[in-house]
């Protein structure tokens, strides 16, 4: 119910953008996932194991122990 309420990006009293909270939340999460993917690509290009892969391996090992 509260996710349907509007969220506004303001600069002082001026409203720059206004969207429902659910849309704003979804766009923000999508944006973060996009940049996480970019970082993973850069790590792999540098022949590094991505941090999320290490974390997933640790979690899997703990679950199987």
Predicted model as a PDB file, atoms N, CA, C, CB and O in Angstrom, pLDDT in the B-factor column:
MODEL        1                                                                  
ATOM      1  N   UNK A   1       0.817  -1.195   0.000  1.00 75.00           N  
ATOM      2  CA  UNK A   1       0.000   0.000   0.000  1.00 75.00           C  
ATOM      3  C   UNK A   1       0.864   1.263   0.000  1.00 75.00           C  
ATOM      4  CB  UNK A   1      -0.931  -0.004   1.203  1.00 75.00           C  
ATOM      5  O   UNK A   1       0.604   2.194  -0.763  1.00 75.00           O  
ATOM      6  N   UNK A   2       1.893   1.296   0.855  1.00 86.00           N  
ATOM      7  CA  UNK A   2       2.734   2.496   0.910  1.00 86.00           C  
ATOM      8  C   UNK A   2       3.615   2.619  -0.326  1.00 86.00           C  
ATOM      9  CB  UNK A   2       3.603   2.477   2.166  1.00 86.00           C  
ATOM     10  O   UNK A   2       4.089   3.710  -0.642  1.00 86.00           O  
ATOM     11  N   UNK A   3       3.843   1.491  -1.041  1.00 86.00           N  
ATOM     12  CA  UNK A   3       4.651   1.561  -2.254  1.00 86.00           C  
ATOM     13  C   UNK A   3       3.922   2.274  -3.380  1.00 86.00           C  
ATOM     14  CB  UNK A   3       5.047   0.169  -2.699  1.00 86.00           C  
ATOM     15  O   UNK A   3       4.556   2.706  -4.343  1.00 86.00           O  
ATOM     16  N   UNK A   4       2.622   2.405  -3.283  1.00 88.00           N  
ATOM     17  CA  UNK A   4       1.862   3.112  -4.316  1.00 88.00           C  
ATOM     18  C   UNK A   4       1.907   4.626  -4.113  1.00 88.00           C  
ATOM     19  CB  UNK A   4       0.411   2.632  -4.324  1.00 88.00           C  
ATOM     20  O   UNK A   4       1.545   5.389  -5.009  1.00 88.00           O  
ATOM     21  N   UNK A   5       2.350   5.052  -2.941  1.00 94.00           N  
ATOM     22  CA  UNK A   5       2.432   6.492  -2.669  1.00 94.00           C  
ATOM     23  C   UNK A   5       3.520   7.125  -3.528  1.00 94.00           C  
ATOM     24  CB  UNK A   5       2.712   6.755  -1.169  1.00 94.00           C  
ATOM     25  O   UNK A   5       4.475   6.449  -3.908  1.00 94.00           O  
ATOM     26  N   UNK A   6       3.389   8.401  -3.835  1.00 94.00           N  
ATOM     27  CA  UNK A   6       4.401   9.059  -4.669  1.00 94.00           C  
ATOM     28  C   UNK A   6       5.698   9.333  -3.893  1.00 94.00           C  
ATOM     29  CB  UNK A   6       3.844  10.372  -5.227  1.00 94.00           C  
ATOM     30  O   UNK A   6       5.693   9.549  -2.681  1.00 94.00           O  
ATOM     31  N   UNK A   7       6.786   9.316  -4.633  1.00 94.00           N  
ATOM     32  CA  UNK A   7       8.094   9.702  -4.128  1.00 94.00           C  
ATOM     33  C   UNK A   7       8.579  10.807  -5.049  1.00 94.00           C  
ATOM     34  CB  UNK A   7       9.108   8.479  -4.077  1.00 94.00           C  
ATOM     35  O   UNK A   7       8.414  10.714  -6.265  1.00 94.00           O  
ATOM     36  N   UNK A   8       9.173  11.846  -4.491  1.00 95.00           N  
ATOM     37  CA  UNK A   8       9.608  12.980  -5.302  1.00 95.00           C  
ATOM     38  C   UNK A   8      11.073  13.303  -5.052  1.00 95.00           C  
ATOM     39  CB  UNK A   8       8.745  14.205  -5.012  1.00 95.00           C  
ATOM     40  O   UNK A   8      11.541  13.314  -3.913  1.00 95.00           O  
ATOM     41  N   UNK A   9      11.782  13.564  -6.136  1.00 95.00           N  
ATOM     42  CA  UNK A   9      13.147  14.079  -6.060  1.00 95.00           C  
ATOM     43  C   UNK A   9      13.037  15.584  -6.171  1.00 95.00           C  
ATOM     44  CB  UNK A   9      14.083  13.473  -7.188  1.00 95.00           C  
ATOM     45  O   UNK A   9      12.523  16.116  -7.155  1.00 95.00           O  
ATOM     46  N   UNK A  10      13.525  16.260  -5.151  1.00 97.00           N  
ATOM     47  CA  UNK A  10      13.372  17.717  -5.105  1.00 97.00           C  
ATOM     48  C   UNK A  10      14.724  18.412  -5.007  1.00 97.00           C  
ATOM     49  CB  UNK A  10      12.489  18.123  -3.921  1.00 97.00           C  
ATOM     50  O   UNK A  10      15.694  17.873  -4.474  1.00 97.00           O  
ATOM     51  N   UNK A  11      14.748  19.629  -5.541  1.00 97.00           N  
ATOM     52  CA  UNK A  11      15.881  20.527  -5.355  1.00 97.00           C  
ATOM     53  C   UNK A  11      15.279  21.790  -4.762  1.00 97.00           C  
ATOM     54  CB  UNK A  11      16.676  20.810  -6.719  1.00 97.00           C  
ATOM     55  O   UNK A  11      14.722  22.629  -5.470  1.00 97.00           O  
ATOM     56  N   UNK A  12      15.406  21.905  -3.436  1.00 97.00           N  
ATOM     57  CA  UNK A  12      14.716  22.990  -2.756  1.00 97.00           C  
ATOM     58  C   UNK A  12      13.216  22.725  -2.818  1.00 97.00           C  
ATOM     59  CB  UNK A  12      15.070  24.368  -3.391  1.00 97.00           C  
ATOM     60  O   UNK A  12      12.764  21.645  -2.437  1.00 97.00           O  
ATOM     61  N   UNK A  13      12.451  23.682  -3.286  1.00 96.00           N  
ATOM     62  CA  UNK A  13      11.006  23.518  -3.430  1.00 96.00           C  
ATOM     63  C   UNK A  13      10.615  22.977  -4.798  1.00 96.00           C  
ATOM     64  CB  UNK A  13      10.311  24.836  -3.190  1.00 96.00           C  
ATOM     65  O   UNK A  13       9.456  22.626  -5.020  1.00 96.00           O  
ATOM     66  N   UNK A  14      11.571  22.908  -5.712  1.00 98.00           N  
ATOM     67  CA  UNK A  14      11.284  22.461  -7.076  1.00 98.00           C  
ATOM     68  C   UNK A  14      11.285  20.930  -7.158  1.00 98.00           C  
ATOM     69  CB  UNK A  14      12.316  23.049  -8.063  1.00 98.00           C  
ATOM     70  O   UNK A  14      12.252  20.288  -6.749  1.00 98.00           O  
ATOM     71  N   UNK A  15      10.216  20.351  -7.680  1.00 97.00           N  
ATOM     72  CA  UNK A  15      10.120  18.906  -7.870  1.00 97.00           C  
ATOM     73  C   UNK A  15      10.751  18.567  -9.218  1.00 97.00           C  
ATOM     74  CB  UNK A  15       8.627  18.412  -7.800  1.00 97.00           C  
ATOM     75  O   UNK A  15      10.271  19.001 -10.266  1.00 97.00           O  
ATOM     76  N   UNK A  16      11.831  17.786  -9.181  1.00 97.00           N  
ATOM     77  CA  UNK A  16      12.524  17.407 -10.411  1.00 97.00           C  
ATOM     78  C   UNK A  16      11.913  16.162 -11.046  1.00 97.00           C  
ATOM     79  CB  UNK A  16      14.000  17.171 -10.130  1.00 97.00           C  
ATOM     80  O   UNK A  16      11.902  16.012 -12.268  1.00 97.00           O  
ATOM     81  N   UNK A  17      11.399  15.258 -10.182  1.00 95.00           N  
ATOM     82  CA  UNK A  17      10.852  14.005 -10.675  1.00 95.00           C  
ATOM     83  C   UNK A  17       9.904  13.464  -9.616  1.00 95.00           C  
ATOM     84  CB  UNK A  17      11.982  12.977 -11.008  1.00 95.00           C  
ATOM     85  O   UNK A  17      10.168  13.583  -8.420  1.00 95.00           O  
ATOM     86  N   UNK A  18       8.802  12.871 -10.056  1.00 96.00           N  
ATOM     87  CA  UNK A  18       7.884  12.252  -9.106  1.00 96.00           C  
ATOM     88  C   UNK A  18       7.346  10.966  -9.709  1.00 96.00           C  
ATOM     89  CB  UNK A  18       6.724  13.217  -8.734  1.00 96.00           C  
ATOM     90  O   UNK A  18       6.811  10.957 -10.818  1.00 96.00           O  
ATOM     91  N   UNK A  19       7.497   9.875  -8.956  1.00 95.00           N  
ATOM     92  CA  UNK A  19       7.048   8.553  -9.388  1.00 95.00           C  
ATOM     93  C   UNK A  19       6.507   7.804  -8.178  1.00 95.00           C  
ATOM     94  CB  UNK A  19       8.204   7.755 -10.067  1.00 95.00           C  
ATOM     95  O   UNK A  19       6.810   8.169  -7.042  1.00 95.00           O  
ATOM     96  N   UNK A  20       5.711   6.761  -8.404  1.00 95.00           N  
ATOM     97  CA  UNK A  20       5.310   5.919  -7.272  1.00 95.00           C  
ATOM     98  C   UNK A  20       6.534   5.255  -6.648  1.00 95.00           C  
ATOM     99  CB  UNK A  20       4.288   4.847  -7.722  1.00 95.00           C  
ATOM    100  O   UNK A  20       7.519   4.982  -7.334  1.00 95.00           O  
ATOM    101  N   UNK A  21       6.466   5.003  -5.369  1.00 95.00           N  
ATOM    102  CA  UNK A  21       7.610   4.425  -4.654  1.00 95.00           C  
ATOM    103  C   UNK A  21       8.021   3.067  -5.212  1.00 95.00           C  
ATOM    104  CB  UNK A  21       7.283   4.287  -3.180  1.00 95.00           C  
ATOM    105  O   UNK A  21       9.210   2.753  -5.252  1.00 95.00           O  
ATOM    106  N   UNK A  22       7.053   2.258  -5.645  1.00 94.00           N  
ATOM    107  CA  UNK A  22       7.421   0.943  -6.178  1.00 94.00           C  
ATOM    108  C   UNK A  22       8.240   1.065  -7.455  1.00 94.00           C  
ATOM    109  CB  UNK A  22       6.170   0.109  -6.443  1.00 94.00           C  
ATOM    110  O   UNK A  22       9.168   0.287  -7.675  1.00 94.00           O  
ATOM    111  N   UNK A  23       7.904   2.031  -8.294  1.00 95.00           N  
ATOM    112  CA  UNK A  23       8.652   2.251  -9.532  1.00 95.00           C  
ATOM    113  C   UNK A  23      10.062   2.753  -9.210  1.00 95.00           C  
ATOM    114  CB  UNK A  23       7.912   3.262 -10.449  1.00 95.00           C  
ATOM    115  O   UNK A  23      11.044   2.296  -9.795  1.00 95.00           O  
ATOM    116  N   UNK A  24      10.145   3.687  -8.281  1.00 94.00           N  
ATOM    117  CA  UNK A  24      11.442   4.230  -7.878  1.00 94.00           C  
ATOM    118  C   UNK A  24      12.333   3.139  -7.294  1.00 94.00           C  
ATOM    119  CB  UNK A  24      11.256   5.361  -6.857  1.00 94.00           C  
ATOM    120  O   UNK A  24      13.520   3.071  -7.611  1.00 94.00           O  
ATOM    121  N   UNK A  25      11.766   2.286  -6.443  1.00 94.00           N  
ATOM    122  CA  UNK A  25      12.531   1.198  -5.832  1.00 94.00           C  
ATOM    123  C   UNK A  25      13.023   0.227  -6.893  1.00 94.00           C  
ATOM    124  CB  UNK A  25      11.681   0.456  -4.789  1.00 94.00           C  
ATOM    125  O   UNK A  25      14.189  -0.169  -6.877  1.00 94.00           O  
ATOM    126  N   UNK A  26      12.142  -0.165  -7.821  1.00 95.00           N  
ATOM    127  CA  UNK A  26      12.521  -1.111  -8.877  1.00 95.00           C  
ATOM    128  C   UNK A  26      13.622  -0.526  -9.760  1.00 95.00           C  
ATOM    129  CB  UNK A  26      11.295  -1.481  -9.736  1.00 95.00           C  
ATOM    130  O   UNK A  26      14.579  -1.225 -10.093  1.00 95.00           O  
ATOM    131  N   UNK A  27      13.499   0.741 -10.141  1.00 95.00           N  
ATOM    132  CA  UNK A  27      14.524   1.373 -10.986  1.00 95.00           C  
ATOM    133  C   UNK A  27      15.861   1.467 -10.264  1.00 95.00           C  
ATOM    134  CB  UNK A  27      14.071   2.771 -11.419  1.00 95.00           C  
ATOM    135  O   UNK A  27      16.914   1.279 -10.873  1.00 95.00           O  
ATOM    136  N   UNK A  28      15.819   1.757  -8.965  1.00 95.00           N  
ATOM    137  CA  UNK A  28      17.056   1.864  -8.190  1.00 95.00           C  
ATOM    138  C   UNK A  28      17.753   0.511  -8.083  1.00 95.00           C  
ATOM    139  CB  UNK A  28      16.764   2.418  -6.788  1.00 95.00           C  
ATOM    140  O   UNK A  28      18.967   0.425  -8.263  1.00 95.00           O  
ATOM    141  N   UNK A  29      16.996  -0.544  -7.792  1.00 96.00           N  
ATOM    142  CA  UNK A  29      17.577  -1.881  -7.703  1.00 96.00           C  
ATOM    143  C   UNK A  29      18.140  -2.297  -9.061  1.00 96.00           C  
ATOM    144  CB  UNK A  29      16.523  -2.904  -7.217  1.00 96.00           C  
ATOM    145  O   UNK A  29      19.246  -2.835  -9.126  1.00 96.00           O  
ATOM    146  N   UNK A  30      17.401  -2.058 -10.142  1.00 97.00           N  
ATOM    147  CA  UNK A  30      17.893  -2.385 -11.483  1.00 97.00           C  
ATOM    148  C   UNK A  30      19.192  -1.653 -11.797  1.00 97.00           C  
ATOM    149  CB  UNK A  30      16.838  -2.042 -12.533  1.00 97.00           C  
ATOM    150  O   UNK A  30      20.101  -2.222 -12.401  1.00 97.00           O  
ATOM    151  N   UNK A  31      19.276  -0.402 -11.391  1.00 97.00           N  
ATOM    152  CA  UNK A  31      20.481   0.396 -11.629  1.00 97.00           C  
ATOM    153  C   UNK A  31      21.671  -0.184 -10.859  1.00 97.00           C  
ATOM    154  CB  UNK A  31      20.245   1.867 -11.221  1.00 97.00           C  
ATOM    155  O   UNK A  31      22.773  -0.289 -11.399  1.00 97.00           O  
ATOM    156  N   UNK A  32      21.443  -0.558  -9.595  1.00 95.00           N  
ATOM    157  CA  UNK A  32      22.515  -1.148  -8.790  1.00 95.00           C  
ATOM    158  C   UNK A  32      22.980  -2.483  -9.371  1.00 95.00           C  
ATOM    159  CB  UNK A  32      22.046  -1.343  -7.344  1.00 95.00           C  
ATOM    160  O   UNK A  32      24.178  -2.765  -9.404  1.00 95.00           O  
ATOM    161  N   UNK A  33      22.032  -3.304  -9.829  1.00 94.00           N  
ATOM    162  CA  UNK A  33      22.385  -4.596 -10.431  1.00 94.00           C  
ATOM    163  C   UNK A  33      23.215  -4.375 -11.694  1.00 94.00           C  
ATOM    164  CB  UNK A  33      21.108  -5.418 -10.760  1.00 94.00           C  
ATOM    165  O   UNK A  33      24.183  -5.094 -11.941  1.00 94.00           O  
ATOM    166  N   UNK A  34      22.835  -3.386 -12.485  1.00 96.00           N  
ATOM    167  CA  UNK A  34      23.578  -3.069 -13.712  1.00 96.00           C  
ATOM    168  C   UNK A  34      25.030  -2.737 -13.386  1.00 96.00           C  
ATOM    169  CB  UNK A  34      22.917  -1.889 -14.462  1.00 96.00           C  
ATOM    170  O   UNK A  34      25.942  -3.256 -14.030  1.00 96.00           O  
ATOM    171  N   UNK A  35      25.254  -1.882 -12.397  1.00 95.00           N  
ATOM    172  CA  UNK A  35      26.621  -1.492 -12.060  1.00 95.00           C  
ATOM    173  C   UNK A  35      27.382  -2.636 -11.409  1.00 95.00           C  
ATOM    174  CB  UNK A  35      26.614  -0.283 -11.136  1.00 95.00           C  
ATOM    175  O   UNK A  35      28.597  -2.739 -11.582  1.00 95.00           O  
ATOM    176  N   UNK A  36      26.698  -3.498 -10.666  1.00 92.00           N  
ATOM    177  CA  UNK A  36      27.363  -4.666 -10.097  1.00 92.00           C  
ATOM    178  C   UNK A  36      27.865  -5.566 -11.228  1.00 92.00           C  
ATOM    179  CB  UNK A  36      26.402  -5.448  -9.156  1.00 92.00           C  
ATOM    180  O   UNK A  36      28.966  -6.113 -11.158  1.00 92.00           O  
ATOM    181  N   UNK A  37      27.036  -5.711 -12.276  1.00 93.00           N  
ATOM    182  CA  UNK A  37      27.440  -6.495 -13.438  1.00 93.00           C  
ATOM    183  C   UNK A  37      28.652  -5.891 -14.129  1.00 93.00           C  
ATOM    184  CB  UNK A  37      26.290  -6.608 -14.420  1.00 93.00           C  
ATOM    185  O   UNK A  37      29.555  -6.611 -14.554  1.00 93.00           O  
ATOM    186  N   UNK A  38      28.670  -4.561 -14.241  1.00 95.00           N  
ATOM    187  CA  UNK A  38      29.826  -3.897 -14.849  1.00 95.00           C  
ATOM    188  C   UNK A  38      31.106  -4.196 -14.065  1.00 95.00           C  
ATOM    189  CB  UNK A  38      29.594  -2.376 -14.921  1.00 95.00           C  
ATOM    190  O   UNK A  38      32.145  -4.500 -14.650  1.00 95.00           O  
ATOM    191  N   UNK A  39      31.019  -4.106 -12.738  1.00 92.00           N  
ATOM    192  CA  UNK A  39      32.194  -4.375 -11.910  1.00 92.00           C  
ATOM    193  C   UNK A  39      32.656  -5.822 -12.064  1.00 92.00           C  
ATOM    194  CB  UNK A  39      31.889  -4.075 -10.438  1.00 92.00           C  
ATOM    195  O   UNK A  39      33.858  -6.091 -12.074  1.00 92.00           O  
ATOM    196  N   UNK A  40      31.717  -6.748 -12.182  1.00 92.00           N  
ATOM    197  CA  UNK A  40      32.073  -8.154 -12.371  1.00 92.00           C  
ATOM    198  C   UNK A  40      32.827  -8.348 -13.683  1.00 92.00           C  
ATOM    199  CB  UNK A  40      30.815  -9.036 -12.347  1.00 92.00           C  
ATOM    200  O   UNK A  40      33.806  -9.094 -13.733  1.00 92.00           O  
ATOM    201  N   UNK A  41      32.377  -7.681 -14.740  1.00 94.00           N  
ATOM    202  CA  UNK A  41      33.063  -7.779 -16.035  1.00 94.00           C  
ATOM    203  C   UNK A  41      34.484  -7.233 -15.915  1.00 94.00           C  
ATOM    204  CB  UNK A  41      32.278  -7.010 -17.135  1.00 94.00           C  
ATOM    205  O   UNK A  41      35.429  -7.853 -16.403  1.00 94.00           O  
ATOM    206  N   UNK A  42      34.640  -6.080 -15.272  1.00 94.00           N  
ATOM    207  CA  UNK A  42      35.977  -5.496 -15.112  1.00 94.00           C  
ATOM    208  C   UNK A  42      36.888  -6.430 -14.317  1.00 94.00           C  
ATOM    209  CB  UNK A  42      35.885  -4.124 -14.412  1.00 94.00           C  
ATOM    210  O   UNK A  42      38.054  -6.606 -14.666  1.00 94.00           O  
ATOM    211  N   UNK A  43      36.356  -7.029 -13.246  1.00 93.00           N  
ATOM    212  CA  UNK A  43      37.175  -7.949 -12.451  1.00 93.00           C  
ATOM    213  C   UNK A  43      37.627  -9.136 -13.297  1.00 93.00           C  
ATOM    214  CB  UNK A  43      36.394  -8.443 -11.219  1.00 93.00           C  
ATOM    215  O   UNK A  43      38.787  -9.542 -13.230  1.00 93.00           O  
ATOM    216  N   UNK A  44      36.722  -9.687 -14.082  1.00 93.00           N  
ATOM    217  CA  UNK A  44      37.082 -10.833 -14.925  1.00 93.00           C  
ATOM    218  C   UNK A  44      38.098 -10.439 -15.998  1.00 93.00           C  
ATOM    219  CB  UNK A  44      35.828 -11.422 -15.586  1.00 93.00           C  
ATOM    220  O   UNK A  44      38.991 -11.226 -16.313  1.00 93.00           O  
ATOM    221  N   UNK A  45      37.978  -9.235 -16.562  1.00 96.00           N  
ATOM    222  CA  UNK A  45      38.951  -8.770 -17.556  1.00 96.00           C  
ATOM    223  C   UNK A  45      40.339  -8.607 -16.938  1.00 96.00           C  
ATOM    224  CB  UNK A  45      38.491  -7.440 -18.169  1.00 96.00           C  
ATOM    225  O   UNK A  45      41.352  -8.723 -17.628  1.00 96.00           O  
ATOM    226  N   UNK A  46      40.373  -8.338 -15.636  1.00 96.00           N  
ATOM    227  CA  UNK A  46      41.646  -8.213 -14.916  1.00 96.00           C  
ATOM    228  C   UNK A  46      42.101  -9.552 -14.339  1.00 96.00           C  
ATOM    229  CB  UNK A  46      41.519  -7.182 -13.792  1.00 96.00           C  
ATOM    230  O   UNK A  46      43.046  -9.616 -13.553  1.00 96.00           O  
ATOM    231  N   UNK A  47      41.405 -10.630 -14.750  1.00 95.00           N  
ATOM    232  CA  UNK A  47      41.723 -11.989 -14.290  1.00 95.00           C  
ATOM    233  C   UNK A  47      41.601 -12.110 -12.779  1.00 95.00           C  
ATOM    234  CB  UNK A  47      43.133 -12.382 -14.726  1.00 95.00           C  
ATOM    235  O   UNK A  47      42.391 -12.803 -12.138  1.00 95.00           O  
ATOM    236  N   UNK A  48      40.604 -11.431 -12.211  1.00 93.00           N  
ATOM    237  CA  UNK A  48      40.313 -11.522 -10.786  1.00 93.00           C  
ATOM    238  C   UNK A  48      39.017 -12.304 -10.600  1.00 93.00           C  
ATOM    239  CB  UNK A  48      40.209 -10.106 -10.141  1.00 93.00           C  
ATOM    240  O   UNK A  48      38.132 -12.271 -11.454  1.00 93.00           O  
ATOM    241  N   UNK A  49      38.917 -12.993  -9.495  1.00 90.00           N  
ATOM    242  CA  UNK A  49      37.658 -13.663  -9.178  1.00 90.00           C  
ATOM    243  C   UNK A  49      36.716 -12.605  -8.595  1.00 90.00           C  
ATOM    244  CB  UNK A  49      37.875 -14.869  -8.168  1.00 90.00           C  
ATOM    245  O   UNK A  49      37.065 -11.949  -7.614  1.00 90.00           O  
ATOM    246  N   UNK A  50      35.543 -12.432  -9.178  1.00 88.00           N  
ATOM    247  CA  UNK A  50      34.615 -11.424  -8.662  1.00 88.00           C  
ATOM    248  C   UNK A  50      34.263 -11.665  -7.195  1.00 88.00           C  
ATOM    249  CB  UNK A  50      33.344 -11.409  -9.498  1.00 88.00           C  
ATOM    250  O   UNK A  50      34.133 -12.807  -6.756  1.00 88.00           O  
ATOM    251  N   UNK A  51      34.115 -10.590  -6.458  1.00 84.00           N  
ATOM    252  CA  UNK A  51      33.838 -10.672  -5.027  1.00 84.00           C  
ATOM    253  C   UNK A  51      32.557 -11.445  -4.750  1.00 84.00           C  
ATOM    254  CB  UNK A  51      33.742  -9.276  -4.427  1.00 84.00           C  
ATOM    255  O   UNK A  51      32.495 -12.198  -3.778  1.00 84.00           O  
ATOM    256  N   UNK A  52      31.543 -11.279  -5.575  1.00 81.00           N  
ATOM    257  CA  UNK A  52      30.287 -11.980  -5.356  1.00 81.00           C  
ATOM    258  C   UNK A  52      30.457 -13.483  -5.552  1.00 81.00           C  
ATOM    259  CB  UNK A  52      29.208 -11.443  -6.294  1.00 81.00           C  
ATOM    260  O   UNK A  52      29.791 -14.270  -4.879  1.00 81.00           O  
ATOM    261  N   UNK A  53      31.337 -13.893  -6.463  1.00 84.00           N  
ATOM    262  CA  UNK A  53      31.609 -15.315  -6.676  1.00 84.00           C  
ATOM    263  C   UNK A  53      32.264 -15.909  -5.427  1.00 84.00           C  
ATOM    264  CB  UNK A  53      32.518 -15.522  -7.919  1.00 84.00           C  
ATOM    265  O   UNK A  53      31.931 -17.021  -5.020  1.00 84.00           O  
ATOM    266  N   UNK A  54      33.192 -15.170  -4.822  1.00 83.00           N  
ATOM    267  CA  UNK A  54      33.840 -15.627  -3.591  1.00 83.00           C  
ATOM    268  C   UNK A  54      32.813 -15.773  -2.470  1.00 83.00           C  
ATOM    269  CB  UNK A  54      34.958 -14.647  -3.168  1.00 83.00           C  
ATOM    270  O   UNK A  54      32.806 -16.769  -1.746  1.00 83.00           O  
ATOM    271  N   UNK A  55      31.956 -14.779  -2.338  1.00 84.00           N  
ATOM    272  CA  UNK A  55      30.941 -14.804  -1.289  1.00 84.00           C  
ATOM    273  C   UNK A  55      29.984 -15.971  -1.495  1.00 84.00           C  
ATOM    274  CB  UNK A  55      30.166 -13.480  -1.258  1.00 84.00           C  
ATOM    275  O   UNK A  55      29.630 -16.650  -0.531  1.00 84.00           O  
ATOM    276  N   UNK A  56      29.558 -16.219  -2.730  1.00 83.00           N  
ATOM    277  CA  UNK A  56      28.657 -17.316  -3.020  1.00 83.00           C  
ATOM    278  C   UNK A  56      29.321 -18.662  -2.709  1.00 83.00           C  
ATOM    279  CB  UNK A  56      28.211 -17.263  -4.484  1.00 83.00           C  
ATOM    280  O   UNK A  56      28.674 -19.564  -2.178  1.00 83.00           O  
ATOM    281  N   UNK A  57      30.605 -18.797  -3.037  1.00 86.00           N  
ATOM    282  CA  UNK A  57      31.343 -20.027  -2.744  1.00 86.00           C  
ATOM    283  C   UNK A  57      31.405 -20.289  -1.248  1.00 86.00           C  
ATOM    284  CB  UNK A  57      32.756 -19.952  -3.317  1.00 86.00           C  
ATOM    285  O   UNK A  57      31.239 -21.428  -0.811  1.00 86.00           O  
ATOM    286  N   UNK A  58      31.645 -19.234  -0.448  1.00 88.00           N  
ATOM    287  CA  UNK A  58      31.682 -19.380   1.014  1.00 88.00           C  
ATOM    288  C   UNK A  58      30.321 -19.796   1.550  1.00 88.00           C  
ATOM    289  CB  UNK A  58      32.130 -18.068   1.679  1.00 88.00           C  
ATOM    290  O   UNK A  58      30.232 -20.670   2.412  1.00 88.00           O  
ATOM    291  N   UNK A  59      29.268 -19.179   1.047  1.00 88.00           N  
ATOM    292  CA  UNK A  59      27.918 -19.497   1.519  1.00 88.00           C  
ATOM    293  C   UNK A  59      27.552 -20.939   1.160  1.00 88.00           C  
ATOM    294  CB  UNK A  59      26.885 -18.515   0.915  1.00 88.00           C  
ATOM    295  O   UNK A  59      26.942 -21.643   1.965  1.00 88.00           O  
ATOM    296  N   UNK A  60      27.917 -21.375  -0.032  1.00 90.00           N  
ATOM    297  CA  UNK A  60      27.628 -22.737  -0.469  1.00 90.00           C  
ATOM    298  C   UNK A  60      28.395 -23.748   0.392  1.00 90.00           C  
ATOM    299  CB  UNK A  60      27.989 -22.914  -1.963  1.00 90.00           C  
ATOM    300  O   UNK A  60      27.846 -24.774   0.790  1.00 90.00           O  
ATOM    301  N   UNK A  61      29.667 -23.449   0.673  1.00 90.00           N  
ATOM    302  CA  UNK A  61      30.480 -24.346   1.500  1.00 90.00           C  
ATOM    303  C   UNK A  61      29.902 -24.464   2.905  1.00 90.00           C  
ATOM    304  CB  UNK A  61      31.932 -23.848   1.568  1.00 90.00           C  
ATOM    305  O   UNK A  61      29.864 -25.555   3.474  1.00 90.00           O  
ATOM    306  N   UNK A  62      29.454 -23.350   3.463  1.00 89.00           N  
ATOM    307  CA  UNK A  62      28.863 -23.374   4.808  1.00 89.00           C  
ATOM    308  C   UNK A  62      27.570 -24.181   4.821  1.00 89.00           C  
ATOM    309  CB  UNK A  62      28.593 -21.943   5.304  1.00 89.00           C  
ATOM    310  O   UNK A  62      27.310 -24.922   5.768  1.00 89.00           O  
ATOM    311  N   UNK A  63      26.763 -24.041   3.778  1.00 91.00           N  
ATOM    312  CA  UNK A  63      25.488 -24.755   3.712  1.00 91.00           C  
ATOM    313  C   UNK A  63      25.701 -26.255   3.564  1.00 91.00           C  
ATOM    314  CB  UNK A  63      24.645 -24.233   2.552  1.00 91.00           C  
ATOM    315  O   UNK A  63      24.897 -27.049   4.052  1.00 91.00           O  
ATOM    316  N   UNK A  64      26.784 -26.646   2.890  1.00 90.00           N  
ATOM    317  CA  UNK A  64      27.062 -28.059   2.669  1.00 90.00           C  
ATOM    318  C   UNK A  64      27.853 -28.699   3.811  1.00 90.00           C  
ATOM    319  CB  UNK A  64      27.815 -28.228   1.379  1.00 90.00           C  
ATOM    320  O   UNK A  64      28.026 -29.917   3.840  1.00 90.00           O  
ATOM    321  N   UNK A  65      28.329 -27.887   4.745  1.00 83.00           N  
ATOM    322  CA  UNK A  65      29.150 -28.419   5.863  1.00 83.00           C  
ATOM    323  C   UNK A  65      28.284 -29.053   6.926  1.00 83.00           C  
ATOM    324  CB  UNK A  65      30.001 -27.307   6.496  1.00 83.00           C  
ATOM    325  O   UNK A  65      28.800 -29.548   7.929  1.00 83.00           O  
TER     326      UNK A  65                                                      
ENDMDL                                                                          
END                                                                             
